[in-house]
Amino acid sequence: MSMFRMTAAALAAALLLAGCSRGPEKTPAELEVVQAVAEQFSRRRNAPPPPAELTRALLDKQTQAYIEVTIENRDAKAYLTRALERRDSHPGTIEVWRTQDNVSIALRQGMVIATRGLGGGLLSAQVPTAEGAGGPVRGGARRYTVRADGNSQRRLNMACSLHDLGPEPVEIVEITHPARRLQERCEGAGGVVVNDYWVDSRPGRNQVWQSRQWAGPETGYLRIRQLRL
């Protein structure tokens, strides 16, 4: 879970580690960014570094897709790269996003379906998907399976309603995306859960640009932003 303590500036340093694990050489632009960040950390190693600004210029120099994930109840943030993309027998594409120390989050059409490495994690979640649609497509029954004491599991059954709250553009690091806000309200064994999704509103687009989603009783809510596709 150490990667969930990264500041925005540490994203650049993480990129260098990711490159070393894969093998290909970094571009001169990426190396320049990493070196600048390393020098900044060296100068301030005896004092907590101030929050660094994550800029579009920094993101545009990268060669990988990135999401930003914040665990609300810990005020902890990390930047994850896409490690896997696959299909199964259910509608929608599964994407697995991972930190360097193997904390991972699995999304189906932008909805959290599993976490690993967060403690008390979400083992699985059934989500209402449809081909070509980002976020939930209907209300109805939802089932979460979470890790309980030891190696046991606990199933939480909920009934959800879905509401389209209308157009609500979302700004992510200097870019404003046209979006509609979809809100899920779920009630059941886990209490009351409210999930929000900002889905691209342009025809033929289904990208979930931003979301706030529940990932189990211990982890609580995750705030997720798509920084770079």
JORAHU-V455561 format. One line per field, one symbol per residue. ss: DSSP state (H for helix, E for strand, L for the rest). psi: psi as a letter, one per 20 degrees, with the letter a starting at -180 (. if undefined). burial: b if it has 24 or more other ideal C-beta (glycine too) atoms within 12 Angstrom, else e. A space follows every 50 residues. Layout:
BEGIN
ss = ???
psi = ???
burial = ???
END
This chain:
BEGIN
ss = LHHHELLLLHHHHHHHHHHHHHLLLLLHHHHHHHHHHHHHHHHLLLLLLL LLLLLHHHHHLLLLLEEEEEEHHHLEEEEEEEEEEELLLLLLLEEEEELL LLLEEEEELLEEEEEELLLLLEEEELLLLLLLLLLLLLLEEEEEEEELLL LLEEEEEEEEEEEEEEELLEEELLEEELEEEEEEEEEELLEEEEEEEEEE LLLLLLLEEEEEEELLLLLLEEEEEEEEL
psi = jhijjqrhhigghhhggghhhhgqqqqhgghggggggghghghkhjqpqq pqpoqhgghiirjrqqqpppogiilpqrpqqohqprqbiqqqpppppqrh kkpqppqokippiqqpjipkrohqppqorqpjpqaqiraaqqppoqpbpc jrqppopqpqqppojapnqppomjppppqqopppoqqbhjbppopppopp jqpjpjpohqroqpkrhghbpppppogp.
burial = bebbebbbbbbbbbbbbbbeeeeeebeeebeebbeebeeeeeeeeeeeee eeebeeebbebbebbbbbbbbeeeebbbbbbbbeeeeeeeebbbbbbbbb eebbbbbbbbbbbbbbbbebbbbbbbbbbeeebbbbbeeeebbbbbbeee eeebebebebebeeeeeeebebbeeebebbbbbbebeeebeebbbbbbbb beeeebbbbbbbbbbbeebbbbbbbbbbe
END
